[in-house]
Amino acid sequence: MESKSNSSFDALCKEGSFRNESTLSDEEVIEKYFYSTADRHIITVFFPILLTFGLLGNLAFLAVVAKIPSMRTLTNSYLANLAICDTVFIITMTYDILGSYIQHAPLYMTSHKSDLGCIMTNSIIYVTLFTSVCLLLIMTTERYLGICRPLQHHLVVSKERTVKLIIMCWVFGILYSGLVVPRWGKVVKVCVLWPNSDRFADMTSKLSLSCTTLHPIFPAFSDIVQAIPFVVTLIFNTTMFSRIIKKLHKSIFGSTMKSRNQVARLLIATNVVFFLCLTPYFFIRVNAAVLYLSDYRVGIKIADTRRRTLLWFVRGLIVANATTNPLIYSVTNPRYRQAFLQLFSRSYASTGQRRSSSRSTQQTSNM
């Protein structure tokens, strides 16, 4: 590839920055700018599977709640909003990741061409994430009151109250995401002078690498701020569910208590999976903040290539969490299994009736 001066590259890039990588070895440049084999496997295999199962499961649950009257309960109102959060999160996250890969592979680049694209994508991701955390906290509180404070809960519970709490969670998600999104509010645009090698002869010089911070202070601030609701909800829900379990063990086992027990088991499983899947991500974010604030004297240092692959993996865990909730409902509660079967049997029956009606019409027209 023909060598070019810094000034000519600056003229090409204009609003970007110039990086001279011609002094690096081919291997060093590949590690810095290209997807690794592990990255490619996670992106092209893991994420499409999660997208497929996540959409099928969450949309099926929403259809169950919408079409089966017995499933339109207050608890399912929260779970339906959680399914909406999960569906939007899965679509946005996988579209961002797969879109970037399809457009730019083998180069590790973002698909966003403007700062607005970075802001909108990350706003949707964090709004749904924080709204999900709030919904889990509210559901845990409601279940605690229903089991441990049934008389008090009976006096205050209502459809209007449930709607207000759900709206409150969405408002919280929108407002709180505003503290985090500036961390990813700007596209990094650079012009790269590749090594003089046939391997890089066809590589474009002008790159948009990723969404980055609007100000140097935002990364550490954002990493700490986004971990706060997660840690608070983890501690609160763990405490509440320990009390719920104690109360259930002391209660007389009847039909009503059996139903409450099943719902409590469902919510506990949902919370456990949620926190198991999201803990690695928030650990990495907090570790990054500690490293930054301590000038890399405190914290766990991870090589750039390993950190990138690790981030792909933990992002996959977050998306996996969003796909598992319908499965949890079916495994932990027979009522949900029956509802899913009822929905699919209705769909199958209606399809059969349409086919039978179509055949009858066709036979009549042929007579």
C-alpha positions in Angstrom: 0.0 0.0 0.0 1.2 3.4 -0.9 2.5 5.6 2.0 0.7 8.8 2.8 1.5 11.8 4.9 -0.2 12.7 8.1 -1.6 15.8 6.5 -3.2 14.0 3.6 -4.8 11.5 6.1 -6.1 14.4 8.2 -7.6 15.9 5.0 -9.4 12.6 4.3 -10.6 12.1 7.9 -11.4 15.8 8.8 -13.3 15.3 12.0 -11.5 12.1 13.0 -8.0 11.4 14.3 -4.9 9.9 12.6 -3.3 6.7 13.7 0.0 5.5 12.2 0.1 1.7 12.6 2.7 1.2 9.9 5.4 0.5 12.5 3.4 -2.4 14.1 3.6 -6.0 13.0 0.8 -7.6 11.1 -0.2 -9.7 14.2 -0.3 -6.6 16.5 -2.6 -4.8 14.0 -4.9 -7.8 13.6 -5.3 -8.1 17.4 -6.0 -4.4 17.7 -8.5 -3.9 14.8 -9.9 -7.3 13.8 -12.4 -9.7 15.3 -10.8 -12.8 16.9 -12.0 -16.3 16.2 -13.8 -16.4 19.6 -15.5 -13.1 18.8 -16.8 -14.4 15.5 -18.2 -17.6 17.0 -20.0 -15.8 19.8 -21.4 -13.2 17.4 -22.4 -15.5 14.5 -23.7 -18.5 16.4 -24.5 -17.5 20.0 -26.4 -14.2 19.3 -28.6 -15.5 16.5 -29.7 -18.5 18.6 -30.5 -16.1 21.5 -32.4 -13.8 19.2 -34.6 -16.6 17.8 -35.5 -18.2 21.2 -35.8 -14.8 22.9 -38.3 -13.4 20.4 -40.3 -16.7 20.2 -40.5 -17.0 24.0 -41.3 -13.5 24.9 -43.8 -12.9 22.1 -45.5 -16.2 23.0 -45.9 -15.0 26.6 -47.3 -11.7 25.5 -49.8 -13.5 23.3 -50.8 -15.8 26.2 -51.5 -12.8 28.4 -53.4 -11.0 25.6 -55.6 -13.9 24.5 -56.3 -15.9 27.6 -58.5 -14.0 30.1 -57.4 -16.0 33.1 -53.8 -14.9 32.6 -54.6 -11.2 32.8 -53.6 -10.9 36.5 -51.8 -8.1 38.2 -48.6 -10.2 38.5 -48.7 -10.9 34.8 -49.0 -7.2 34.1 -45.5 -6.8 35.6 -44.3 -9.9 33.8 -45.8 -8.7 30.5 -43.9 -5.4 30.8 -40.7 -7.3 31.7 -41.3 -9.3 28.5 -41.6 -6.1 26.5 -38.4 -4.9 28.0 -36.7 -8.2 27.1 -38.0 -8.2 23.6 -36.9 -4.6 22.8 -33.5 -5.2 24.5 -32.9 -8.4 22.5 -33.8 -6.8 19.2 -31.7 -3.6 19.8 -28.6 -5.4 21.2 -28.5 -8.1 18.6 -29.2 -5.7 15.7 -26.4 -3.5 16.9 -23.9 -6.4 17.3 -24.9 -8.3 14.2 -25.3 -5.2 12.1 -21.8 -4.0 12.9 -20.4 -7.4 12.2 -22.2 -7.9 8.9 -21.2 -4.4 7.6 -17.6 -4.3 8.8 -16.2 -7.8 9.4 -13.3 -8.7 9.6 -12.7 -5.2 11.1 -14.0 -4.5 14.6 -16.1 -1.4 14.0 -19.5 0.0 14.9 -22.4 0.3 12.4 -23.3 3.8 13.7 -22.4 6.6 11.4 -23.3 9.4 13.8 -23.4 10.4 17.4 -27.2 10.2 17.3 -27.0 6.6 16.4 -24.9 5.8 19.4 -27.1 7.8 21.7 -30.4 6.2 20.5 -29.1 2.6 20.5 -27.7 2.9 24.0 -30.7 4.8 25.3 -33.0 2.0 24.3 -30.6 -0.7 25.8 -30.3 1.1 29.1 -33.9 2.2 29.4 -35.1 -1.4 29.1 -32.3 -2.7 31.4 -33.1 -0.2 34.2 -36.8 -0.6 33.8 -36.4 -4.4 34.1 -34.4 -3.9 37.4 -37.2 -1.7 38.7 -39.9 -4.2 37.7 -38.1 -7.0 39.5 -37.8 -4.9 42.6 -41.5 -3.9 42.5 -42.6 -7.5 41.9 -40.5 -8.7 44.8 -42.1 -6.1 47.1 -45.6 -7.0 45.9 -45.0 -10.7 46.5 -43.5 -10.0 50.0 -46.6 -7.9 50.9 -48.9 -10.5 49.5 -47.4 -13.4 51.5 -45.9 -11.7 54.6 -48.4 -8.8 55.0 -51.6 -10.1 53.3 -54.1 -7.8 55.1 -52.1 -4.7 54.3 -51.6 -5.8 50.7 -55.3 -6.5 50.2 -56.2 -3.0 51.3 -53.8 -1.3 48.8 -53.6 -3.6 45.8 -55.6 -2.5 42.8 -55.3 -2.3 39.0 -54.8 1.4 39.1 -52.0 1.1 41.6 -50.3 -1.6 39.4 -50.5 0.7 36.4 -49.0 3.6 38.3 -46.1 1.4 39.5 -45.4 0.1 36.0 -45.4 3.7 34.7 -43.1 4.6 37.5 -40.6 1.9 36.5 -40.6 3.1 32.9 -40.1 6.7 34.0 -37.2 5.6 36.2 -35.6 3.7 33.4 -35.8 6.7 31.0 -34.5 9.2 33.6 -31.8 7.0 35.0 -30.5 6.0 31.6 -29.7 9.7 31.0 -26.9 9.4 33.6 -25.3 6.5 31.7 -25.8 7.2 28.0 -23.3 10.1 27.8 -20.7 7.3 28.3 -21.5 6.1 24.8 -22.6 9.3 23.1 -19.9 9.9 20.5 -18.6 7.9 17.5 -14.8 7.5 17.4 -13.7 8.2 13.8 -10.1 7.6 12.8 -7.9 7.4 9.8 -5.5 4.4 10.0 -2.2 4.1 8.2 -1.9 0.3 7.8 1.4 -1.6 7.6 2.9 -1.8 4.1 1.7 -5.4 3.6 -0.5 -7.2 1.1 -2.7 -8.3 3.9 -3.9 -4.7 4.4 -3.9 -3.6 0.8 -7.6 -3.5 0.5 -8.4 -2.1 4.0 -10.2 1.2 4.1 -8.3 4.0 5.7 -11.2 5.9 7.3 -12.9 3.9 10.2 -15.6 4.5 12.7 -14.4 2.3 15.5 -17.0 2.5 18.3 -19.2 4.6 20.5 -17.2 6.4 23.1 -17.6 9.0 25.9 -18.6 12.6 25.5 -16.1 13.6 28.3 -13.2 11.7 30.0 -15.1 11.8 33.4 -18.1 9.9 32.1 -16.7 6.3 31.8 -15.9 5.9 35.5 -19.0 7.8 36.5 -21.2 5.8 34.2 -19.8 2.4 35.3 -20.5 3.2 39.0 -23.9 4.8 38.4 -25.3 1.9 36.4 -24.2 -0.6 39.0 -26.1 1.1 41.8 -29.6 -0.1 41.0 -28.3 -3.5 40.3 -26.6 -3.8 43.7 -29.5 -2.2 45.6 -32.0 -4.5 44.0 -29.8 -7.6 44.5 -29.5 -6.9 48.3 -33.2 -5.9 48.7 -34.6 -8.8 46.7 -32.3 -11.3 48.5 -33.5 -10.0 51.9 -37.2 -10.1 50.8 -37.1 -13.5 49.3 -35.4 -15.0 52.4 -38.3 -13.6 54.4 -40.9 -15.0 51.9 -39.3 -18.5 52.1 -39.4 -18.4 55.9 -43.1 -17.4 55.8 -44.0 -20.0 53.3 -42.4 -22.7 55.4 -44.5 -21.7 58.4 -47.8 -21.4 56.6 -50.5 -24.0 56.3 -50.3 -25.6 52.9 -53.6 -25.1 51.1 -54.8 -24.3 47.6 -54.3 -20.5 48.0 -50.9 -20.9 49.6 -49.9 -23.4 46.9 -50.7 -20.8 44.2 -48.7 -18.2 46.2 -45.9 -20.6 46.6 -45.8 -21.2 42.8 -45.7 -17.5 42.0 -43.0 -16.9 44.7 -40.9 -19.8 43.2 -41.3 -18.2 39.7 -40.2 -14.8 40.9 -37.2 -16.3 42.8 -36.1 -18.2 39.8 -36.5 -15.1 37.6 -34.4 -13.0 40.0 -31.7 -15.7 40.4 -31.2 -16.0 36.7 -31.3 -12.3 36.2 -28.5 -11.6 38.8 -26.4 -14.6 37.7 -26.4 -13.4 34.1 -25.8 -9.7 34.8 -23.3 -9.9 37.7 -20.3 -10.5 35.3 -21.2 -7.5 33.3 -21.5 -5.1 36.3 -18.3 -6.6 37.8 -16.4 -5.7 34.6 -17.9 -2.2 34.6 -17.0 -1.5 38.3 -13.6 -3.0 37.8 -13.0 -0.7 34.8 -14.1 2.3 37.0 -11.7 1.3 39.8 -8.8 0.9 37.4 -9.5 4.3 35.9 -9.9 6.1 39.2 -6.8 4.5 40.7 -4.7 5.2 37.6 -4.5 1.4 37.1 -2.9 0.8 40.5 -6.0 -1.1 41.9 -8.2 -3.5 40.1 -7.9 -6.6 37.9 -6.0 -5.8 34.7 -7.1 -7.7 31.6 -5.3 -7.6 28.2 -7.2 -5.7 25.5 -8.0 -8.7 23.3 -9.1 -10.9 26.2 -11.2 -8.0 27.6 -13.0 -7.6 24.3 -13.8 -11.3 24.0 -14.9 -11.3 27.7 -17.2 -8.4 26.9 -18.8 -10.2 24.0 -19.4 -13.2 26.4 -21.0 -11.1 29.2 -23.1 -9.3 26.6 -24.3 -12.7 25.5 -25.2 -13.5 29.1 -27.3 -10.4 29.3 -29.2 -11.3 26.1 -29.5 -14.9 27.4 -31.2 -13.6 30.5 -33.8 -11.8 28.4 -34.5 -15.1 26.6 -35.0 -17.3 29.6 -37.9 -15.8 31.4 -40.7 -17.6 29.5 -38.9 -20.9 30.0 -38.7 -20.1 33.8 -42.4 -19.4 33.9 -43.2 -22.8 32.2 -40.8 -24.8 34.3 -41.7 -23.3 37.7 -45.5 -22.9 37.4 -47.9 -25.4 35.8 -50.5 -22.7 35.3 -48.2 -21.0 32.7 -47.5 -24.4 31.0 -51.2 -24.9 30.6 -51.7 -21.4 29.3 -49.0 -21.9 26.7 -50.5 -25.2 25.6 -54.0 -23.7 25.5 -52.7 -20.9 23.3 -51.0 -23.2 20.9 -53.9 -25.7 20.8 -56.2 -22.8 19.9 -53.9 -21.6 17.2 -53.7 -25.2 15.8 -57.4 -25.7 16.0 -58.2 -22.3 14.3 -55.6 -23.2 11.6 -57.3 -26.5 11.0 -60.8 -24.9 10.9 -59.6 -22.4 8.3 -58.1 -25.2 6.2 -61.3 -27.3 6.5 -63.4 -24.3 5.6 -61.2 -23.6 2.6 -61.6 -27.2 1.4 -65.3 -27.1 1.9 -65.6 -23.8 -0.1 -63.4 -25.2 -2.8 -65.5 -28.4 -3.1 -68.7 -26.4 -3.2 -67.4 -24.2 -6.0 -66.4 -27.3 -8.0 -69.9 -28.9 -7.8 
